[in-house]
Each structure stands twice: as C-alpha cells, then as structure tokens.
Amino acid sequence: MADNTKDTVDVPASYLDKANFPGPFTAGVNQVIPYEAFGGDGMLTRLILKASDKTPWSDNGTAKNPALSPVEKLGKGLYFYEVDLAGTQGKSDKELLDLLKQNGTQSYKATIKVYGAKDGKPDLTNLVATKNLDINLNGLTTPAEVQKGVADNTKDTVDVPASYLDRANFPGPFTAGVNQVIPYEAFGGDGMLTRLLLKASDKAPWSDNGTAKNPALLPLEGLAKGQYFYEVDLAGTQGKSDKELLDLLKQNGTQSYKATIKVYGAKDGKPDLTNLVATKDLTVNLNGLTTPNQVKDSVANNIKNSIDVPASYLEKANVPGPFLAGVNQVIPYEAFGGDGMLTRLLLKASDKAPWSDNGTAKNPALLPLEGLAKGQYFYEVDLNGNTVGKDGQALLDQLRANGTHTYLATVKVYGSKDGKPDLTNLIATRQVTIQLRGKEMATIPSQQGQMNTKPSETGSTGTTEGMMGTNHHMSDMKVDQPASSPMANMMKKDDKAMLPNTGEAKTATAGLGIFGLALAGLVGLLGLTSKRED
C-alpha cells in the first residue's frame, strides 16, 4: 500500500459534481468494503492509486472501465478497507455525498485502513496496514465565472521576449496548451507561453522552461480542477504542436500571430469539445533574436557622444515619470527611447523626433536598434559624481540641486536570464557626456539688464565687482552655449546697443573741449586788445 498510493489527491470538480447516489463515488469512504474493490471505475478511492493517473475515468462508472488493483495478484475476500475522511465521520453513501458537495472546495485529512478477514468478513481487530494522506476536493466553477475570467483576466495583446522563445526546449512547457487541449487550471504554469496571456503575469516571476518552478497562475480565482479544459489556437500554425510547433516558431522569428483562446467543459474527466464555454481573440507577438554584435553596433553607432539637455526638461520632470527611467537603474533596452526620457536624448534619432515633458503626448518610442527583440537585453546609464546610488525622486532632487553641470555617463547593456537582466553578462558599454542645464540659466538676462542700468548707483568698486562676477558667468556660458544661441544673440544686441551711447559720450566730450579752447582764445584776445588800448 505504501508504494502504490499517493500522498496527496486532487479530485476534479466535475467528478464530485456529477457523482450520483446510488453510485460508486463514495464507496469505501467511511465504510468498510473488500480491498479488491479499491480501484473501481468512478470511485473516489480509485484516484488514490498512483496507477489512476494513466487510466481512464468515467463519471459514476458508466463506461465500466477496468478496476485497478491496489496490490498485484490480490486475492478476493482476504482483506477489507475503508478510507476515513476527517470532519465527515459517521456519514456515508448519500448523506456523505451531499455533505461533500455542500462543502465545495476543501482539503480533507484522510486515513487508509486495511483489515484482515475472518469468516469472510472484515476483522476490525486486525488492522493490517494504515496510511495518512490529503484529499483535495474541488467545488464547481460556473460557466459564467469562466467567461468573466477569460474576458477580464487575459490580455488583448502579448509581447513575448525573444529570450523566452530562444531558450524554450522540448520536452518543456513553453508550447503546452498551444494548438492542443489541456486542463484549464494549467493555463498559467511557469515557463508556458499561455502564462504570458494572463494579466497577472506582468507582476509574476518567469523561468525559462519552468526550471525555477515558480507558482502557477490561475486564470480564475478558485478555479475547480478538472472541470474545464482549454487551448490557444495560433493562426498559421494549425496542426502543429509540441516540438514541431516550437521549431516553426523559432524559424519564423519575429512575427505577430492572431490567436484564439477556447475553454471547454468536461465529461468523464475529459474535455468535451462540443461544449465551448468561452472564447476570446487576441494578438501574440513573438520576437526573434537580436545578436550581441547588433547590440554592440547600436551602442557604437546610434548613440551620441554628448548631449546638452535644455533646462526646462529637468525643471518640468516629475517623479513618478519617465525622465530618469534607465538612469542609475536597469530596465529593458527597448525602453531606451521612450517619450520624455533623458536616455531618449542620447539617441541620434532624437534630433528629428518630437519630445513632450513627462511623455504626456505619448510620442512614439525610438528604438536604439531597428528590429530589437523585446526582453532580450537590458540597460542602464550610470551618472558619475554625487548621483551615484541615487534614482527616482532622490536623483531628480540631486540633479536640480547641482544646477548646470556636466556629467560623465556610462551606457551599459546587459543580456538576460529568465526574463531578467543578467548583470554578469555585459554586452556593450560606452562613455558619453551629458550636460544638464540648471534653472539659473533663465535668470541671466535680467542680471545683465541690472548690470547695465545700475552703474551710477553702485559706484565704481561695486560696478567692477559686478562686472567681474558677470563676466565670469558669461565666460562659463560661452563655453557651454553655442554662438548662435538666444543668449549669445542677446549679448550681441546688448553690445550694439551700448556702442552708440559710448560713442555719443566721447563725441560730446570732444566737442566740449573744442568749445572751451575757443572761449579761452577769445578771452585772451580781448585781454590783449585791452592792454594795447592802455
């Protein structure tokens, strides 16, 4: 008995739901019957045998499938058994069946007891063998609940990372349920393509080929086991499944497929393809591989050596918001050029592309590499100085506090493993210069205006000090600002405006000097004439 029976039994909801009395389902439960009857068709105790996993079942034993013997060559009438179900003591037959259905989904502690025989009857004083196990009975999930689950819990579009397809093996779970019918409760198994159809998968872990054995995601909370079956039909791949399908998908590479989810009812523990309970159309985008060399080329050729970021971009950036995504943090490489992101500005393509603060306009993202596979690579842009270790709001605050500042930055692109960044696999790296403009740049014109209008009030010393400070700031600006910039143009205009004033001042002084000389000469001449008269 120890070797032939399970430690845990999961009983499909449909088995319990369709069980009748009189009928075999509860035979041997809380009642003693011959041991050779243990594995009869339609009996709950049949499911306790390991051999039941590979043998047919019919509800209420209507198909009269062969009984399974709990022991090879078991003689008739030699032993008797019962399976005691905790919490149901004293109930059997119809009373027990009604209670189990009423309880619905529930886990029971059970004990198998095998007795010897005496005079062809069970000898309850002769307990030959015993074993404890768990029996999980599942209550019903209604068709309406299934329909709602399909509508609400699955996506309309699925983007499958290239690495998931590339690393999928057969035998393996990736194509389970695709172009083939399997139990509905298996929909969200780790490493399965259909897991990615569930909205819940976005926040759940993934492992290639299910090697990490991450918990399965149910397509519907409280879903009864064995009550429903499903398949996802992939257009253009009909008739192919398992290895043949996997090979075709890899061969096709990056491609968009129209897919249909179909959920069926069950009959005798098998899918009833005549009972289509729910259906939904969606799009599945599979991505082919992008090679490491392609990534290296993209980093070398598609990214600028330096960028000059307008002050307004930093000033208007919010957290949460896209501006600092990928800065001092690792995110998918395909997100590099999102609208409103600082890293978007590193791409050469950004010069001719629109920008909106915080991505509010939802302008199309720019790919760092044409045909880039999703989920295959990740990146970060590390800033130096007092920004190291900061991201999000802390980083934004620091950048604003720094004001106008030039940063040495490093672009790093990593490979992936189980859909996550593999920081041990650095694919490409490159250093760039990022100049962020601080808010103070906007106040310089008014400072310059004050400098021109207050020299008489501040005195010569104050004017000199003000000029030195302003000139120092201007010299910094000349390094940072191109000659054709608005600030440079403003400075040129100011210079031209000052020249006429300076010139007029000089001309007036010169005229005054000439007039003085003439007057002095006239006075001298009058004096000389007077002396002569004397």
Secondary structure, 3 states (H helix, E strand, C coil): CCCCECCEEEECHHHHHHCCCCCCCCCCECCCEEHHHCECCCCHHHHHEHHHHHCCCCHHHCCCCCCECCCCCCCCCCEEEEEEECCCCCCCHHHHHHHHHHHCCEEEEEEEEEEEEECCEEEEEEEEEEEEEEEEECCCCCHHHHHHHHHHHECCEEEECHHHHHHCCCCCCCCCCECCCEEHHHCECCCCHHHHHEHHHHHCCCCHHHCCCCCCECCCCCCCCCCEEEEEEECCCCCCCHHHHHHHHHHHCCEEEEEEEEEEEEECCEEEEEEEEEEEEEEEEECCCCCHHHHHHHHHHCECCEEEECHHHHHHCCCCCCCCCCECCCEEHHHCECCCCHHHHHEHHHHHCCCCHHHCCCCCCECCCCCCCCCCCEEEEEECHHHCCCCHHHHHHHHHHHCCEEEEEEEEEEEEECCEEEEEEEEEEEEEEEEECCHHHHHHHHHHHHHHHCHHHHHHHHHHHHHHHHHHHHHHHHHHCCCCCHHHHHHHHHHHHHHHHHHHHHHHHHHHHHHHHHHHHHHHHHHHHHHHHC
